[in-house]
Amino acid sequence: MKILAIDPGTRFAGYAVMQKKGRSIQLLDHGLLKIKTTNGWTHRVGTYYDFFLKKIQDHKVEDLCFETPFLYRNPSTFMKLGYIRGINYLLAHQFNLNLHEYSPSEVKQATCLKGNASKQQVACAVYKYFPTLERSLKDDITDAISVGLCRLVANRLYNKPS
């Protein structure tokens, strides 16, 4: 199974393309989409769409999973993340992908066994699972990898089929 895991954002979006073969998990691609904030929302949403469309096509992924945003302090930011969430739904529909959303606490529970783990604890768990990864990755990237791990390793905790 090949998946695209995303930590969605309006300025930065971390991603990881991962594959499970038997009990082995391979990290095929990972990185960060930087979205210029000087452009209008039409362009920003288009940039997000085009980037992840290409990742889906290039890697022939079967599943798309992402961390569901939560309402924090700024309702406007939450609303804008809704646009990004809609793009994920559109991509899943266009390519007939299985779509999986995980709350931040589900991802943290699955990767760190602690639903209120810090960003540093999530990164530590990711580096432990993939010891050859560069240690200075942005949180957005380690978060995306942890979403992928949640899907591939710990989805049984939430009765979400592989």
KAFENSUL-V489593 format. One record per backbone hydrogen bond with DSSP energy under -1.0 kcal/mol. CO is the residue of the C=O (numbers start at 0). NH is the residue of the N-H. If there is no record, write none. Layout:
co->CO nh->NH
co->CO nh->NH
This chain:
co->0 nh->19
co->1 nh->61
co->1 nh->62
co->2 nh->17
co->3 nh->64
co->4 nh->15
co->5 nh->66
co->6 nh->13
co->10 nh->34
co->12 nh->32
co->13 nh->6
co->14 nh->30
co->15 nh->4
co->16 nh->27
co->16 nh->28
co->17 nh->2
co->18 nh->25
co->20 nh->23
co->23 nh->20
co->25 nh->18
co->28 nh->16
co->30 nh->14
co->32 nh->12
co->39 nh->43
co->40 nh->44
co->41 nh->45
co->42 nh->46
co->43 nh->47
co->44 nh->48
co->45 nh->49
co->46 nh->50
co->47 nh->51
co->48 nh->52
co->49 nh->53
co->50 nh->54
co->51 nh->55
co->52 nh->56
co->53 nh->57
co->54 nh->58
co->55 nh->59
co->61 nh->97
co->62 nh->3
co->63 nh->99
co->64 nh->5
co->65 nh->101
co->73 nh->77
co->74 nh->78
co->75 nh->79
co->76 nh->80
co->77 nh->81
co->79 nh->83
co->80 nh->84
co->81 nh->85
co->82 nh->86
co->83 nh->87
co->84 nh->88
co->85 nh->89
co->86 nh->90
co->87 nh->91
co->88 nh->92
co->89 nh->93
co->90 nh->94
co->91 nh->96
co->97 nh->63
co->99 nh->65
co->101 nh->67
co->102 nh->106
co->103 nh->107
co->104 nh->108
co->105 nh->109
co->106 nh->110
co->107 nh->111
co->107 nh->113
co->108 nh->112
co->113 nh->116
co->117 nh->121
co->118 nh->122
co->119 nh->123
co->120 nh->124
co->121 nh->125
co->122 nh->126
co->123 nh->127
co->124 nh->128
co->125 nh->129
co->129 nh->132
co->137 nh->140
co->137 nh->141
co->138 nh->142
co->139 nh->143
co->140 nh->144
co->141 nh->145
co->142 nh->146
co->143 nh->147
co->144 nh->148
co->145 nh->149
co->146 nh->150
co->147 nh->151
co->148 nh->152
co->148 nh->153
co->153 nh->156
co->154 nh->157
co->154 nh->159
